[in-house]
Amino acid sequence: MIKALKDAGISALIALGIFGAMVGLPSVVGEGGKLSLDPQPWTVAIIVAVVFIGRLGMVLWQANRKPRVKAKSAAHSKYTISNVAGPLLLIVAVVLPMAGDRYLIDVGVLVMTYVMLGWGLNIVVGLAGLLDLGYVAFYAVGAYSYALLAQTFGLGFWTCLPLAGLLAAFWGMLLGFPVLRLRGDYLAIVTLAFGEIIRVVLLNWTQLTGGPNGISGIPRPTLFGLKFTLGDGPDTFAGFFHLTPSVTYRVAFLYYVIFGLALLTNWVSSRLRRLPLGRAWEALREDEIACRALGINVTTTKLTAFAIGACFGGFAGAFFATRQAFISPESFTFIESAIVLAVVVLGGLGSQIGVALAAIVMIGGGEVFRDFNEYRMLIFGLALVVVMVVRPRGLVSGRTPSVSLGKGVHIAADMMSQGHG
């Protein structure tokens, strides 16, 4: 108990040092435009007390927790999170636009975008075990590819979408070649540098990308030639179906577009996981040396992981461009890669349903706490710390093996090695 109190006290002192000036001494603009300090000692005291109690409770909980060593049996596998939450989330996602709330649909579009990005990155990080910190580069390549192709050649969204994915996959292969012999931290540094190189190129190649001004006027997608505008002409969605023009129709259509793309990403990655290529990815993740000893072509395995994951990132980037109708390098910073990677890690490496749940928690939860202003990120970060302490392998730590001799086999988190999903 004394050790726990000492640990909690040290954590409280660290919290006091960090938040004492940041939260306790905010600056305010007074009369005449002069800045002054507004001390808030009670706010700091509450934060320090929360840190002390939280750390004390965590230490005591970890000390008294009994590790489980018994795997879940096949009889209980039908009650896993994937089998219960998967169909429920699918039903909610299908009926969400029917609520008619513009804000809710916009949040749904944002969450679906990060779900698709998370599933794409999950191929690289979760299945192949390649730590990629520059995934936003493929997101940017897809967005700029669609914008430039649509404006230069007058191509539609559905024509440019596969082209954007192919171009992103090509850049994924280019990234894969220099990092074939790298692993761990070195691989992460190179992929991080690749993402920054793409952003700097977009920022300085003004003749092609518009530089910091970006590209505006990006065309919107159509439904069999019907445009989602506020007019009521025969070539518009509202005019063709004799409806009252509304922006909600366009937002709902965009929602179902990204919903379909996300389902396509999930279906392809799930199918690939059961193929020899997917099993080679998982073998590479577990042990690259043993993978080479088995005769698996590590070069091809890594390149396909980078290319396929980048392809889905390109699809998401093309959708982002057509949804926003404006893109600039500021939309593709490192923080985007960090958020997508956090979604994958928080959900559980290699878990499809876990990535979806993590995207809902991180992106949707951020919108729920938007009214808390500067405390929103503090609450959000604290929640992430609690989740990762309680569930260190992610929200969905157990998983169903890609290949098994019997049906209903489920591997519990306690039966897997630390750091492997």
Order of alpha helices (4+ residues) and beta strands (2+ residues): alpha-beta-beta-alpha-alpha-alpha-alpha-alpha-alpha-alpha-beta-alpha-alpha-alpha-alpha-alpha-beta-alpha-alpha-alpha-alpha
